[in-house]
Amino acid sequence: MKTQDLLAIGLMTFALFLGAGNLIFPPSMGLEAGTNLLPAMVGFLITAVGLPAFTLIVLGRITNTNNLTKALPPWLGKTFWVLLFTSIGPAFGMPRAVTVAYEMGIKPFVDGDYLLIFTLIFCGATLLLAFTPGKLVDYIGKFMTPTLILMLIALSVAAITSPLGVPQMPSADYQNSAVTHGLIQGYMTMDGIAAVGFGWVIIQAINAKGVTAPKDVARVSLYVAGIYAVLMGACYLAMGYVGATASTIANGATNGGEILTLYVHGIFGEYGQVLLAAIIIMACLTTTVGLTNASAEYYRSSFKAPFALTSIIVVTLTCVVANFGLAQIIQVSLPAILLLCPIAIALVMASFVGSINEAIKPSHVSVLVVTLVFGAVDALAILELMPTAMHEQLTDTLPLYSAHASWLLPCLLVLVFNSAYSFFEQRKTCTA
């Protein structure tokens, strides 16, 4: 593969992940972390960037994203994929991207409600770009992403050379456990589940460049994950620094979007809002295009559904949900996403173990069941539905419960036990 093609796929991957949430979340954390921004960001980068990058590497090793659920019963594997693409697609991820693009990119400049008109235009652009999947690398990797990066660089350089304040004392959460809290916040971005979905697009893009041999796909995926990690890490660091130095102008700000808006206006004045609007709209557009492409590619590959028809259905549903009932849809979708995220990560870990040695069979079903049970406990805690008495007891007795990752240790124990058992059984069979 040519270097320029490799770089283009890496840039495309970065753009697919870079949604509005990735820009809005770090400033809020930076403001709270204050002088402890660096240790907080170390923890944050491990889970917010390292986890998705690890997922991309594993998907490259198994060469086909569908192999992630190959060891599961067919009905269970298809159920997982349908739920995943429904959640990160038209039920939650895509409508949220559309509404955020409107709220931050258009609404500040207009009087009145133009959400419907904007949604039709935005979804039309998404569909137009998604209709030509073979050109996705060219559209996003070679044109849209460099433009997006240049705009982010302009904001980052201005923040570094002309900061609007200095980092303040950290809030209570970041005073004594900044790294740990950063780890938790990075995990809660749930980009790990997005990486599983985007894997369909990325592997297809690699194959389209003539790279199909398993070893070559794995090697290219490693490079792509590296490019993504460097760019996304730099973006998070810059946005976190913006938040940390926004103390003098962000008093009363309730979220990262407000912090970013105030900061950009403070540096660039009225033109800053135009720059921010362009960044947000571009970031959201690349995300919706990638999610549409990933969903359509899955249904084409697994159910022989026409790519164009699936794209139309996904984008149409997104358009409807973005205008009507998004809050209600989020209430329904959030529990599913909170459950799917640890399950997706657990399947990635099981596939990684299995890719190391064919003799090792980590038993995806048992890993999935254990993760589902403990993931449900975490989901109830995040949704604040856990009874108070039980919540206090689990906080004291269940490892990582307070970090919303109580599923992790049981999952790892099952992986280790199943892998060791299958390995020694294989050895016993070979020596018999």
Beta strands, then each sheet from edge to edge (+ up, - down):
end
